[in-house]
Amino acid sequence: MMSWLPENIATYGKELDDLFYLIYYITGAAFVLVTVLLVSFLVVYRERPGRRAVYSHGNTTLEMVWTIVPALILIVITFLSIPSWSKVKSRIPESDLHVRITAKQFNWEVTYPGPDGKFDTADDQTFDNELHVPTGKPVVLHLRARDVIHSVFIPAARFKQDAVPGREIVQWIEVTKPGRYEIPCAELCGFGHSGMKGYLFVHTPEAYRQWVKEKWPA
């Protein structure tokens, strides 16, 4: 399938992409149908010399059809979406890798708890605009905002979640392919919004362990 979406590196990405394309094709078909009917009516019922306007009460059966059919489509999409969104949003998998991302005007502060596994202790380390993760392992993200609402957006990982002042929102990602991927802010957050961009660095498990050793030498 041809796609204009970024390359998917998330374990749950294909399910979300399938939902996206299902909705896209349904709405695309509806757009084409409505446009064809609109143009047809403009041509067929255009003003002509000697033609008088005629009042029409409408067609009750047709009105019921175009009300019921979209409602049924929405119900089907809802039931198809529930398993995927429940998997992504309703459950945080067990993991020993927790990372705090604090959004502020205009950068991401990415904090690792260090070997003790606890935030706000002496071995914490914070990196500006750099999120390092291994492949094949759930990463639990603790999202905060220091000033205004921001939105952590990792297109390749099919991840987007607002960071709200005064709250800590916990979500997760699991990625499959090493590389460097953008983390822009997807919420208009001020004058420097367009320059608020970080990077997700995805390592192999071995390379990630080496990165950890370099940052927290024994």
N, C-alpha and C positions, 0 to 999 in steps of 0.2 A: 504494500500500500504506500502510495506517495504521501509524504507528510511535510508540512511546513513547520511542524512543531520541532523544538530542539531534540537532539538525541536523548532517548530515555535511558537513564542509568539506575532508576529506582526499581526495587523488587516489586512494588505494587503499581508501577507506572503503566504497564500494559492495560490493566483493568480500567484505570482512569482514562487512558487514551481511547479505549473502546467505547466508553460512555460518551466521551467528547464527540467522537465521529458519529455515533448513533444519533445524538441530538443535532449535530451539524447536518446530517443528511435529511433528517425529518424536517428541520426548519428550512433547509434549502429547497426541498420539494414543495413545502407550503408556500415559500416565496415565489417560486416559478409558477405554481398553480394560480395564486392570487394575481400575479402580474399578467399572466395570459388572459385571465378572466377580465381584469380591469381594462386591458387594451381592447379586448373583444367587445366589451360593453360600450366603450367609447366609440368604436367604429359602428357597431350595429345600431346603437340608439342615439347616434349623433343627430343634431338638428338638421331637418330637411324641409324644403319649401312645401307648405301644405300639410305637413304632419302636425297633429295636435297631441299634446301631452295627455297621457291616460293614467288615471289613478289605479294603483294596484295595492291590494291589501297585503300581499305577500304569500308565502307558501309555508304553512306551519310545519309540514313534514320536513322540508329542506332545512328550515331553521333548527329543528330538533337534531337533524343529522350533523350540521356543522357545529352544534354545541356539544353533542354527546361524543363524537369522534375525537376531537381534541382532548376532551376530558379523559377518555379511555387511554389515549396516547400518554398523557401525563401520568396516569396511574401506573401504566406499564413501566415507564421510565423510572418512576419512584421505586417500584419493587425491584427493578434491575439495579438501581443505585444503592439500595440499602446495604447489601453485603459488602460492596467495595468501600463505601464511606464508613461503615462500622469497623471494618478492618483497619482503616487508616486513622480515624478520629476517636473511636470509642475504646481503644485498647492500646496501652503502652507496653510493648514487649519488655521482658526482663533483659537487663543489660548492665554491665559494670562500667560502661562508657557513657558518662554524663558530661554535657558541655553547656555552659551558660552563655547566651548571646544577649548582650545589652545594647540596644539601639539608642543612638543619640545623634543630635545634629552635629556632624553629618557623617557618621561612620559606625561600624560594628565593633564592639569590644567583645572578644571571644575569650572566655575564661575556662581553663581546665582545672579541676580540683587537685591534681597532683597525685602522688602515690597513696596518700591517705584516703582518697576517694571522697573528701568532704570539701565543700565550698567554704570560702571565707576563713581559710587557715593559712599558715605561713608558706606552705608549698604550692599555693595557687600560682598559676602563670596566666597572664592576659596578653593576647595578641590583637593587634589592630587589623581588622578586615581579613583575617586568615582563619578558616575553619579546616582543620586537618582530621580526616577520618580514614579508617581502613575499609576495604571491601568486605562484603559478606558478613557484616556485623551490625545489629541495630545500634543506632546512636540516639540517645535521649537528649533532646534540646530543651533547655529552660529559657524561655524568651521573656525579656524585660524591655521596658522603654524608660529612658531617663527624663524625657521632656514632653514629647508629643507622640501621637500614634504613628508608628512605622509599620512596615510590612516586610517580613523576611521572605524573600522570593528566590527559590533555587529552581529555575526552569527545568534543568536537566534531571533533577531529582523529583520533579512533579510535586514540589513543596511550596506552599504559600500560606503564611499565617501572620496575622497582625500581632504586633507587640504593643501592649497598652500600658501607659503609666499607672503605677500602683498595683499592678497584677503580675503574677508569674504564670505564664502559659506553658504547659509541658506538651511537647509533640515529639515525633521521632522520624528518622529517615533510615533507610538501609540501601546502600548503593553497591553497584556491581562492577564498575569499570574505572580503573585508575585514570587520572587526568586532572586538569584544572578547569573549573566551571564557575561562572559568574554568580554573584549574590547581589543583585540590585535591590534597592528599596522600592516597593510597589505601592507606596502610599505617599501622596504629596505631603511633604513634611517641612517645607520651608524653602528659602531661597536656594540652598545648596543641594536640594533633593536630587537633581540630575547627576551630581557627582558622588552620590552616596553609593558606593559599590565595593563589595568585597569579593573574595574568591573561596571556593570550596576546593581543597586539595585532597584528592582521593588517592590513597596509597595501597599497595598490596599489603597483606598482613605483616610480612617480613619488613617491608620498608617503613610501615607505621611504627613497629616496635623499635626500629633503629631511630626514627624521629623522636620517639619518647625518651630513649636513652640519651640522646643528645640534649634534650631540654631538661631532663631530670637525671643528671648523672649520679650514679650511686656514690 
